[in-house]
Amino acid sequence: MKARVHVMLKDGVLDPQGEAVRHALGTLGFAGVEGVRQGKVIELDLAEGTEEATVREMCEKLLANTVIESYRVEML
């Protein structure tokens, strides 16, 4: 079984990578991009029967910095 974890900076936290991407898109001629937030996706291959609560514990302890990041878990 698999799980996919989406990690993003929380609203209000500065995102310098996202700002660099927004600027680069404008430089390349893509008008109308007013903001970019960059995050990460982590895919986990898990033993059958692993519960979502276990994946959430992984996020809380390692995969996400919960002070500045939020996360969403998808069990696939």
N, C-alpha and C positions, 0 to 999 in steps of 0.2 A: 504494500500500500504506500501511497505517497501523501505528502502534505506540502502545500505551498504557503509560504509566509511572505506577506507584503509589508515592508517597513518604510515608513515615511516620517520626515520631520514633522513635528507638531506645528499647528498654526501659530504664527508669531515668532517662530525660531528662524533666524536668518539662514538662507540657503545659498551660499556663494556659488556652488556648482550649478544650481538651477539658474541663477542670475547670469552666469557665464554662458550657459546654453541659450538663454533668451537673447542675450546680446549677439552671440554668433549667428543665430537664426536671422536676426535683423540685418546683420552684415551680409548674409547670403541672399538677401532680398525677400525674405518671408515676412511680409508686413502683417500687423495685427496680433502678434504674439505679445500679450501684455504681462504674462507671468509664467514661470516654469518652476515646478517643484520636482526635484529628482529624488528617487528612492532606490530601494533594492528589493529583489525577489530572491528568496531562498527556497530551493526545492529539497525536500528531505525524502529519502527512501527509508521507509520504516518497516519494522516487523509487523506482521498481520496482528491486528487487535490493539495496536497502540492507540491510546485514547487522545482526543483533542486536548484534554486537560494536561497531558504530558507535554504536548507540543507547546502549549501556552507557558508551561513552566520553563521549557527551553528558551522561549522568547524572553521571559522575565529575567532569567539568569545569565543569558549570553547573547542571543541573537538580536535583541533590540536594547538600546539605551533608553529605558522608559522615562527618564528625566526629560529628554528632548525628542523622543521618537514615539510614534504610535505604530501598532501592528495589527494585521488582520490575518487570521489563519483560515485556509481552505483545506479541508480533508478531501483528497481525490480518490 
